[in-house]
Amino acid sequence: MAFEHEGILQYSADELKQLLAEGKVRVIDVRTPEEYADGHIPGVPLRPMQVVESWAHEIRPDDAVVFVCRSGRRSQTVAKWFWDRGFRQVANLYGGMLAWNGEVERGAAP
């Protein structure tokens, strides 16, 4: 069951799979291009944490977005960055890709 950490909603892998199946959230991978190429959730775009300010304009304040990284730490930081700027529908995949038990796609970002 989802819970909050530092005000940010934390979803389990199973909860995120359900939300994706229902089309209720956008998911964004914030890892490095190398990590992303090693395996990512199919259809999830790469937006590296290191350059968040260059892609932040792609997110609207009312967008429901779940951020993903390897372990959940960097994605939590990105979610908090958005939260601190007034975005209230941001969330984190708790445990990151290490906890992801769904389909994985390999290859570089388009």
C-alpha angles and dihedrals in degrees: 000000000000118000137176130254118184087348093304120119113240119209127197119229091256092051091049092050089054093048090049092049089052093047091234101132144035115230123207126189111217099186128110120282089251093054091045092052090053090061139323140170107278113260094012113128125228117240107165117225091225091069100034093137090060094059103026090099088069090071121075119208091245095049116115102225132174116198122211134195136153099286105002097258101100092039089052089053091051092047089051090049089057093041090055088055094054102270106139102177099062121119142172135233101239109229092011122223089336087069096038110114098175134091117313128202124201129212142072123301114269 
